[in-house]
Amino acid sequence: MRRSRFAAYVGSLLLALAAVLTGTGTAHAAEGPYVALGDSYSSGVGAGSYISSSGDCKRSTKAYPYLWAAANSPSSFAFTACSGARTGDVLASQLSPLTSATALVSITIGGNDAGFADVMTTCVLQSDSSCLSRINTAKAYVDSTLPGQLDSVYSAISSRAPNAHVVVLGYPRFYQLGATCLGLSETKRKAINDAADYLDTAIAKRAANHGFAWGDVRPTFTGHELCSGSAWLHSLNLLNIGESYHPTAAGQSGGYLPVLNSAV
């Protein structure tokens, strides 16, 4: 009896090790219900091919959540990410699909709370000093207020979907530095990149504190920033302001999707 128990124990250990080495331990996330939350970087603004029923939320069939669902065939897929969403919007209108059966949740959130749109407007239209001042204001918000807002969202996700594997994805740096490029000064470009790093660091810390997986998209976007000659981000588009500084379809499929795949 003792020997059979020992054999069973060893066998379970070997199975667990095999799951770690082969990745089969996370298969449940690809099989069960998947819910995609968040802001425009998750809804797919800038990628085109918008789902008409999503209205102003501009959910795209080329957004990384939709692409992941199409490739992995989860048992169900709820896509509630919405353009312009802040943490309060996620809490108010995006969480209803979450249940104890939910296997996978993905989210990008925090950029709008930190004033992303106003930062870019200030940096495009005003001086270097005004740009840096606005960025410093955003950083102060990230230090003082954003952590609590993220905690509220992450706690709500855990409460509603206690068995889910949650992947929090970040934001890319916008600019390749040191390149000849029309538009913003190098000072502004560097400050905007630093602000993206600052925001990502804060989000990653809160995600880790809640036991969530962190999806860092900065490595996949490296070489595809604005001014790179092969950008996966829209620059300022006066004909479609809303798509400015958002990932293209290539940014969704090449920048975000592989990171979600790795985190799942």
Steps between C-alpha positions, in 0.01 A plus 500: 500500500775739590682424178188560287437830674859600443475402136182703463666797666802478270270463205308815593824691534613386157168602348525842663855542371391399151222757514748772591744400226241462227264778600205265534435629849337812354286319246188574702539870422481425129199272538270677745313830471715802406407859590690795349480823700664839470550812297567585135825303491294187568193594297721554196466869419735566209480145363188554286241233427275619781203295611196713415307398810781628725425862406732758657689226686657413163569135562700360212521152350873576468546575871714254695210360709297419191803348326581288806143375527493414129823301530424320826123442490416556867164359610367859494639846427373826650660814358410802715811718458404850391672801350565774755438275799638592840512284809156623608353400164633147535337475842173651380441326171751230403499236773159334455631205291737393780399192699665229704524300176705766320838350411684793345479879537713756316508875561678823416397788723650807666617710207184708481489545878854637485402753232653340191296702249566833672872424527525439127290807416723718718820354359386537138369856530720663764863552595750251636464644849120480489521140380737403781286679756187315389686170511617573855138562596405165351782327688380654826155357430653160430673518839212631708171384352535236230616214729177515699291511183680199357457315829124557480483355149728206573317415823168507318635264234627259764171515686286430193737255329695334783620211284615704200853543374526879470745665261564873539664645189689828491565773247783539246755776479395732221825616344826364372756749625799630307326470164441776249129559528262787439271613778579517870841593635733232635444647846127441474541153352730388780270644766199321350691171489609548861138565596394173334765317702384672816140399439591142410711465815209613717250271327734200514548547874127507572441199275770302682351592837173341389670189366425586137727434203676803349518537124775746402455608137801730488737225377268394215453862389875570504600591145141583415457828686420828328807630312624143447397480136291193585255639751227292659345815644306777329660842518286813525212463254309824456236322291437245775623639831367204696737256329807713573762326716316169499626165368440412137368157405864388482555638850211291629605178326876545532529705817218398733389152391838327551522647851156366592596164354814489715312605814232234456 
